[in-house]
Amino acid sequence: MTLETLKNTSHVIGIKQVMKAVNKGTAAQVFVADDADERVTRPLLELCAGQNVKTVRQVTMKDLGAACSIEVGAAAVAILKSSGC
């Protein structure tokens, strides 16, 4: 899936919301910004690895925010399984 996919699927934005979705088992794929602070993203990446959730890292916070139609950057975004993934 690509950033374009975010515009047409159900998703959650932000580290806390993405971690909740991964913990609940509702995250199909997680995008994590390369330029986000590692101490913030490391626990999420470890959680995704433990839950076998695919992660995409070749994105920036600005790109994630734009793909989600928000005016600020986003450190993480999860595409939800309920969106037909």
Secondary structure, DSSP 8 states (H G I E B T S, - for coil): --HHHHTTS-EEESHHHHHHHHHHT-EEEEEEETTS-HHHHHHHHHHHHHHT-EEEEEE-HHHHHHHTT-SS--SEEEEEGGGT-
